[in-house]
Amino acid sequence: MKTLYINNESLIETKYYKYLSIVFTSRLCWSTALRTLACQGNKAIYTIKFINREFSGLPVKLLFDLFKKMALTILLYGCEIWGYTV
């Protein structure tokens, strides 16, 4: 394989590159980016569930507000990509 240089420094070949929470692959496949966004969304939802368990009796309006701020923003960040694959 040919090594590329810029300003006498060799470039490192990578399979994945993360930029602004979107994962780009060397094969230009969106499945890795989708999996990453889904995993981040699941983590946010589980955090909301944990908060609800720890502080039982929280108002539903507060839980919906947490969902909007924590999970929905992650899931809608790459929504154009999600719709592309369906």
C-alpha positions as CSV (number, residue, x, y, z in Angstrom):
1,M,0.0,0.0,0.0
2,K,1.3,3.4,-0.9
3,T,1.9,5.8,2.0
4,L,0.7,9.4,1.5
5,Y,2.5,12.4,2.9
6,I,1.5,16.0,3.7
7,N,4.2,18.4,4.7
8,N,6.6,15.4,5.1
9,E,4.3,13.7,7.6
10,S,2.7,10.4,6.8
11,L,-1.1,10.1,6.9
12,I,-2.7,7.5,9.2
13,E,-5.2,5.2,7.6
14,T,-8.4,4.7,9.7
15,K,-11.6,2.8,9.1
16,Y,-13.8,5.1,11.1
17,Y,-13.8,8.9,11.7
18,K,-16.2,10.6,14.0
19,Y,-17.1,14.2,13.2
20,L,-19.9,16.1,15.0
21,S,-21.3,12.8,16.4
22,I,-21.6,11.3,12.9
23,V,-19.3,8.3,12.2
24,F,-17.9,8.2,8.7
25,T,-16.4,4.9,7.4
26,S,-13.8,4.2,4.7
27,R,-16.6,2.3,2.8
28,L,-19.0,5.2,3.0
29,C,-21.6,3.0,4.8
30,W,-24.1,4.6,7.1
31,S,-24.8,1.6,9.3
32,T,-22.0,2.4,11.8
33,A,-23.3,5.9,12.2
34,L,-26.9,4.6,12.7
35,R,-25.7,2.2,15.3
36,T,-23.8,4.9,17.1
37,L,-26.7,7.3,17.2
38,A,-29.1,4.5,18.3
39,C,-26.7,3.5,21.1
40,Q,-26.4,7.2,22.3
41,G,-30.2,7.5,22.2
42,N,-30.6,4.3,24.3
43,K,-28.1,5.6,26.9
44,A,-30.1,8.8,27.2
45,I,-33.4,6.9,27.6
46,Y,-31.9,4.6,30.2
47,T,-30.6,7.6,32.1
48,I,-34.1,9.0,32.2
49,K,-35.5,5.7,33.4
50,F,-32.8,5.7,36.2
51,I,-33.8,9.2,37.2
52,N,-37.4,8.2,37.3
53,R,-36.6,5.2,39.5
54,E,-34.4,7.1,41.9
55,F,-36.8,10.0,42.3
56,S,-40.1,8.3,42.1
57,G,-43.1,10.5,41.8
58,L,-41.6,13.0,39.4
59,P,-44.2,14.9,37.3
60,V,-44.8,13.5,33.8
61,K,-44.2,16.9,32.3
62,L,-40.6,16.9,33.8
63,L,-39.9,13.4,32.3
64,F,-41.1,14.5,28.9
65,D,-38.9,17.6,29.2
66,L,-35.9,15.4,30.0
67,F,-36.8,13.2,27.0
68,K,-36.9,16.2,24.7
69,K,-33.6,17.6,25.9
70,M,-31.6,14.3,26.3
71,A,-32.9,11.6,23.9
72,L,-34.9,13.4,21.2
73,T,-32.0,15.7,20.2
74,I,-29.7,12.7,19.8
75,L,-32.2,10.7,17.7
76,L,-33.1,13.6,15.5
77,Y,-29.5,14.8,14.9
78,G,-29.1,12.4,12.0
79,C,-32.7,12.0,11.0
80,E,-31.9,12.5,7.3
81,I,-29.7,9.4,7.4
82,W,-32.4,7.4,9.3
83,G,-35.0,8.1,6.6
84,Y,-32.5,7.4,3.8
85,T,-32.1,3.7,4.9
86,V,-35.8,2.9,5.6
